[in-house]
């Protein structure tokens, strides 16, 4: 049988949505769009335009 009083003592609340949002948005995360833009910049600088 579950002892609810003991389980409540163990409970730790998760981060608030605002806290999570600020933690995520303050990080400098690189995604595929950033990588592709950097590749295009490099390609334009070196003049290795294929096609």
C-alpha positions, 0 to 999 in steps of 0.5 A: 500500500502507498504511504502518501505522507512519505511520498509527499515528503519525497516530492520535489517540484519541477521548475516553473515554466518561466524558469525553464523558459529563461534557462533555455532562451539564455543559452546559445544553442546552435541548430541546423539553420545556424550551421547552414548559414555559416556554411553559406558564409564560408562558401561565399568567402572562399568562392567555392560556389558549385553549380 
